[in-house]
Amino acid sequence: MRDLSTLPLGRSGRVLCLRAGEGMGRRLMDLGFTPGARASCVLAAPGDGMRAYRVRGAVIALRRREARTVILEGDNHE
């Protein structure tokens, strides 16, 4: 299993589950990061900064610590 923060730019994966506290987990689900949703990395800031992900038609910017709580299915990404 990999988390969203390790997803390479231009690649995608399916959300398996969230490993966030109740508040952050609810926020991520409200933004579209629900099990089965496809998420793709569309923008990566230089260094170790924020990244933007497309999920359910919206582009969402997350900090690395937030993206680490989104667990993706398997190790292969399209």
C-alpha angles and dihedrals in degrees: 000000000000132000126234093253090068095052109119120236110274095019130106141203141177122260112245100178145322124253098193134116117269095266097047092039092055091047092051091048090050088053090055104265095132127143110284096020116130114233126188131189108239103166135022122191116224115273119001097326134120125320131202123226131192112224126165091348097308129102112228126187116215135180116238092252090055094045090052090066093061108085118203128210117258128335101276121087129190 
